[in-house]
Amino acid sequence: MVNPVVEVKNIWKSYEVKRWGFKRSPFYALIDVSLSVFEGESIGILGESGCGKTTLGKIVLDLEKPDRGEVFWFGKSLKSLSKEEYKIFRPKIQAVFQDPYSSLNPRYKVSDILLEPYFINVEKDKEKGLEKAKEVLNLVGLRAEVLDKYPHALSGGERQRVALARALIVSPSLIVLDEPTSALDTTLASQILELLKEFKKNLNLSYILISHSLPVVLYLSDWIIVMYLGRIVEICKKEVFFKTQHHPYTLMLLNAYPDPFSPKALFLKKIKGEIASPLFRPTGCEFHPRCEEAEKICEKSTPQLSKREDHQYIACFKR
């Protein structure tokens, strides 16, 4: 059986915050989260701000440690990796972050930005490194002259292309994309998405795409994962996304986007209520205060993810 590139099993993550000036209280950013990403596969994680999707991305990247649960890279638990194994696997999992203005060191030229990970993870050969840098710049649609420029001399779209080139220079297997287009205008965003789709096909890359934008997730992902207050409430294959019933929260997100062919396109259905604070979680199903279909059981018990259709899992008593 082929191992996933990345797998997380039953991940819990909490943080402590001060309340009333002195008392520290924990809140859970992730609750019992599991997912797998196989070679050449793209997973889109969708949800409002505060749902835990960025925290999950950091745990996949080993930038944060979970309280409970395990993270696996290529079938091996991070807890059991030796230093030598970690050094081999680490460059295979890369990231492109949301803000192209803050994710690049302003004091480094583009050549330094690209060569640093190459020297650390591949080899300390400047000539070969520069050749590889030119190769990945060409892949992302930038000329070699960019190597001598500082980030402030580049546009937002060019900076994000450099960030993507930095991830590609170590030949990764998976890239975590944390809102990679949210800081760009529509034209630049579409160009970056087209590049990512091309790399997925030609380089057999896997992605974990973190976004609050349903169209972006649908464009790039094979599977859509919907999160709410730290829990996964739905997992759905893209091919059946518009052919099946959904979790009430997923439906709410769908209704927030206009149908250009509908006469009611200008009158969007407003999303009810506000996402609750992780410090004051509702009992039972966390979504029930905003759900139009909620019943008594939803206030008392937490639904578990269960299979509803082929390629779909939903955590809801009503589905």
C-alpha positions in Angstrom: 0.0 0.0 0.0 1.3 3.5 -0.9 1.9 5.7 2.0 0.5 9.3 2.0 3.0 12.1 1.5 1.5 13.7 4.7 -1.0 12.2 7.2 -2.3 13.7 10.4 -4.1 11.5 12.9 -6.4 12.7 15.7 -4.6 16.0 16.1 -5.5 18.3 19.0 -4.0 21.7 19.6 -4.7 24.2 22.3 -3.3 27.6 23.4 -3.5 29.5 26.6 -4.8 33.0 26.8 -5.1 35.4 29.7 -8.6 36.2 30.9 -9.7 38.9 33.3 -6.0 40.1 33.4 -4.6 37.2 35.4 -6.3 33.8 34.9 -5.0 31.7 32.0 -7.6 29.6 30.1 -6.9 27.1 27.3 -8.8 27.2 24.0 -8.7 24.5 21.4 -7.6 25.5 17.9 -7.9 21.9 16.6 -10.0 19.1 17.9 -9.5 15.5 16.7 -8.5 16.4 13.2 -7.3 13.7 10.7 -6.5 13.9 7.0 -4.2 12.3 4.4 -2.6 13.7 1.2 -1.3 11.3 -1.4 1.2 12.0 -4.2 -0.1 14.3 -6.9 -3.2 15.1 -4.8 -4.5 18.4 -3.7 -6.6 19.0 -0.5 -8.4 22.3 0.0 -9.2 23.4 3.5 -12.1 25.9 3.7 -13.5 27.9 6.5 -13.9 31.3 8.2 -11.1 33.0 10.1 -10.5 31.2 13.4 -11.5 27.8 12.2 -8.0 26.3 12.7 -6.9 25.9 9.1 -3.7 27.9 9.4 -2.8 26.1 12.7 -3.3 22.8 10.9 -1.0 23.9 8.1 1.7 24.9 10.7 1.4 21.4 12.3 1.8 19.7 8.9 5.0 21.8 8.4 6.2 21.0 11.9 6.2 24.7 12.8 3.8 23.8 15.7 3.6 20.7 17.8 0.2 19.1 18.5 -0.9 18.4 22.1 -2.2 15.0 21.0 -2.2 12.9 17.9 0.6 12.2 15.3 1.9 13.7 12.1 3.4 11.4 9.5 5.6 12.3 6.6 5.9 9.5 3.9 4.5 7.0 6.4 6.9 7.8 9.2 5.8 9.5 12.4 7.7 12.7 13.1 8.1 11.5 16.7 10.2 8.5 15.5 12.4 10.2 12.8 16.1 10.3 13.5 18.0 13.6 12.8 19.3 12.1 9.5 15.8 11.1 8.4 14.3 14.4 9.3 17.0 16.2 7.3 16.1 14.1 4.3 12.3 14.6 4.6 12.2 18.2 5.8 12.8 19.9 2.3 10.1 17.6 0.8 7.4 19.6 2.7 7.4 23.3 1.7 5.2 26.3 2.1 4.0 29.5 0.3 2.5 32.0 2.7 -0.3 34.6 2.3 1.6 37.9 2.3 4.3 38.2 -0.4 5.4 41.4 1.2 6.4 40.0 4.6 7.4 36.4 3.6 10.5 37.5 1.8 13.5 39.0 3.6 13.8 42.7 2.4 17.5 42.7 3.0 18.2 39.8 0.7 18.4 39.8 -3.1 16.3 37.3 -4.9 19.4 35.2 -5.5 20.1 35.0 -1.8 16.4 34.2 -1.1 16.6 31.2 -3.5 20.1 30.0 -2.7 19.6 29.9 1.1 17.3 26.8 1.1 19.3 25.3 -1.7 22.5 25.5 0.2 20.9 24.2 3.4 19.0 21.3 1.9 20.6 20.3 -1.4 24.3 21.2 -1.8 26.6 24.2 -1.2 27.6 24.7 -4.9 26.9 28.2 -5.9 27.2 27.6 -9.7 24.7 24.7 -9.6 22.5 26.6 -7.2 22.3 29.6 -9.6 21.5 27.3 -12.5 18.7 25.8 -10.4 17.5 29.2 -9.4 17.2 30.3 -13.0 15.4 27.1 -13.8 12.7 27.6 -11.1 12.4 31.3 -12.0 11.7 30.3 -15.5 9.1 27.8 -14.3 7.2 30.6 -12.4 7.4 33.0 -15.4 10.3 35.3 -14.2 13.5 36.2 -16.0 17.0 35.6 -14.6 17.5 39.4 -14.2 15.2 39.2 -11.2 18.1 37.5 -9.3 19.8 40.8 -8.7 16.7 42.6 -7.4 15.5 43.2 -3.9 11.9 42.3 -3.0 10.9 46.0 -2.8 11.7 46.4 -6.5 9.1 43.7 -7.4 5.3 43.8 -7.7 3.1 41.7 -5.5 2.6 39.1 -8.2 6.3 38.9 -8.8 7.0 38.5 -5.1 4.6 35.6 -4.8 6.2 34.0 -7.8 9.6 34.3 -6.1 8.0 32.7 -3.0 6.8 29.8 -5.1 10.3 29.5 -6.8 11.8 29.4 -3.3 9.6 26.4 -2.5 10.3 24.7 -5.8 14.1 25.0 -5.7 14.5 22.1 -3.2 12.2 19.8 -5.4 9.4 19.3 -2.8 6.7 16.6 -2.8 4.1 18.7 -1.1 3.5 22.5 -0.7 1.3 24.0 2.0 -0.4 27.0 0.4 -1.7 29.4 3.0 -4.0 31.9 1.3 -1.5 32.2 -1.6 -3.7 34.6 -3.7 -5.6 36.6 -1.1 -3.1 39.6 -1.2 -3.2 39.8 -5.0 -5.7 41.3 -7.4 -8.0 39.0 -9.5 -5.8 38.9 -12.6 -2.6 38.1 -10.6 -4.4 35.6 -8.5 -5.7 33.7 -11.5 -2.1 33.6 -13.0 -0.7 32.2 -9.7 -3.5 29.6 -9.6 -2.9 28.6 -13.2 0.8 28.1 -12.4 0.0 26.0 -9.4 -2.3 23.8 -11.4 0.3 23.4 -14.1 2.9 22.3 -11.5 0.6 19.8 -10.0 0.2 18.2 -13.4 3.7 18.4 -14.7 5.7 18.0 -11.5 3.2 15.6 -9.7 3.1 18.0 -6.7 0.7 17.6 -3.8 -0.9 20.6 -2.2 -2.6 21.5 1.0 -4.5 24.7 0.1 -5.7 26.8 3.0 -8.3 29.4 1.9 -11.6 31.1 2.9 -12.5 31.4 -0.9 -14.7 28.6 -2.2 -13.9 29.3 -5.9 -10.1 29.1 -5.2 -10.5 25.8 -3.3 -12.7 24.3 -6.0 -10.3 25.4 -8.8 -7.2 23.7 -7.4 -8.4 20.9 -5.1 -9.3 17.2 -5.6 -10.8 17.1 -2.1 -12.6 19.8 -0.1 -12.4 19.8 3.7 -14.7 22.2 5.5 -13.7 23.3 9.0 -15.6 25.0 11.8 -14.2 26.0 15.2 -11.3 23.6 15.0 -13.3 20.6 13.8 -13.7 19.0 10.3 -17.4 19.1 9.5 -17.3 17.8 6.0 -14.9 16.1 3.5 -16.0 15.9 -0.1 -14.5 14.9 -3.4 -14.7 17.8 -5.9 -16.4 15.6 -8.6 -19.5 15.2 -6.4 -19.5 18.6 -4.7 -22.4 20.0 -6.7 -24.3 16.7 -6.9 -24.9 15.9 -3.2 -26.3 17.2 0.1 -23.9 19.1 2.4 -23.4 20.0 6.0 -25.5 23.1 6.8 -22.3 25.2 7.3 -21.1 24.2 3.8 -24.5 25.1 2.4 -24.2 28.5 4.1 -20.8 29.1 2.5 -22.2 28.0 -0.9 -25.1 30.4 -0.5 -22.7 33.3 0.1 -21.5 33.1 -3.5 -23.7 34.5 -6.3 -25.0 32.4 -9.2 -24.4 34.6 -12.3 -27.3 32.8 -14.1 -29.8 33.5 -11.4 -32.1 36.5 -11.4 -31.4 36.7 -7.6 -27.6 37.0 -8.1 -27.5 40.5 -6.6 -29.3 39.4 -3.5 -27.0 37.0 -1.6 -28.2 35.1 1.4 -26.5 36.5 4.4 -24.6 34.1 6.6 -26.4 33.9 9.9 -24.7 35.0 13.1 -21.0 35.1 14.0 -18.5 32.3 14.6 -18.3 31.6 18.3 -15.2 32.3 20.3 -13.1 29.2 21.0 -13.0 30.3 24.6 -16.8 30.0 24.9 -17.7 27.0 22.7 -21.4 26.1 22.3 -22.3 22.7 23.8 -22.9 19.8 21.4 -22.5 20.7 17.8 -20.6 24.0 17.7 -22.5 25.1 14.7 -26.0 24.7 16.2 -26.5 28.4 17.2 -26.2 29.4 13.6 -28.0 26.4 12.0 -31.5 26.7 10.7 -32.0 22.9 11.0 -30.8 22.5 14.6 -32.7 20.2 16.9 -32.4 19.3 20.6 -29.8 16.6 20.0 -27.6 19.2 18.3 -27.4 21.2 21.6 -26.3 18.2 23.7 -24.2 15.9 21.5 -21.3 16.4 19.1 -21.8 14.6 15.7 -18.9 12.6 14.4 -17.7 12.4 10.8 -19.4 9.5 9.0 -19.7 8.3 5.4 -22.9 9.6 3.7 -22.2 9.0 0.0 -19.3 7.8 -2.1 -16.4 10.2 -1.5 -18.2 12.2 1.2 -18.1 12.4 5.0 -20.3 14.7 7.1 -20.5 15.5 10.8 -24.2 16.2 11.2 -27.2 14.5 12.8 -29.5 15.8 10.0 -27.5 14.4 7.0 
